[in-house]
């Protein structure tokens, strides 16, 4: 029983919930900075809704990517799937059922929130619907976005734009175009991070129908794209203060540049193509986004405290 539970938790890949949680909180803090109001219950219900949607995506990815996971010999903490289904630890039907349950709970929570909180309405419903289409269609047919070369772009759209907007709208009842534009620098970092996670899966993905940017471009060109996106993300962040973002947020994110520098140094050392360096390379790629996100949270908190 406990062994199966351990494998189920591994199947869920809970470590990826941190990223969406960070950018959801950024949306909430932007709303707090503008309005001075914070609804804790709306925050928690909204976060649980998005996390359940994300978990349904994790389970579907595991179910539809069994062939790729089985042939993957370079699995890391952030890439290559959990390996639970590929190793026969749990039946594939468990993942499919778990996806259905998680998505059903997400819809139930959203419906309940819409009836309970005045801020949950058409805006939150539309944002959730767009996110759900991409999340469920990432690997599942008929969309199978990852097989059409659109997987990374939609992940970036969801985590970098829709999740913070959902957090913002859960507090205010509306979306904000200026805030959406201000999310673009972090979206650039998120796309870079998603590319870094795909490097170890290059050979196994190439054997399947998956068309990641690493497969489409090849590792060398994808590495250059990664470096360009990382650089662009930090440069663009200096131009978002006119969009209503406090300068403390920009400065706090800038303080994480040494992590980005380490990631670029690892890239130069061949971390994207040397199997022995895959884990370090993906950790730094994910670490850039995580630390930049935490930096933004710290910056918002400083700005809110000083108002």
Buried (B, 14 or more C-beta within 10 A) or exposed (E): EEEEEEBBEBBBBEEBBEBBBBBBBBBBBBBBBBEEEEBEEBBEBBBBBBBBBBBBBBBBBBBBBBBBBBBBEBBBEBBBBBBBBBEEBBEBEBBBEBBEBBBEBBBEBBEEBBEEBEBBBEBBBBBBEBBBBBBBBBBBEEBBBBBBBBBBBBBBBBBBBBBBBBBBBBBBBBBBEEBBBBBBBBBBBBBBBBBBBBBBBBBBBBEBBBBBBBBEBEBEEBBEBBBEBBBBBBEBBEBBEEBBBBEBBBBBBBBBBEBBBBBBEBBEEEBBBEEEBBBBBBBBBBBBBBBBBBBBBBBBBBBBEEE
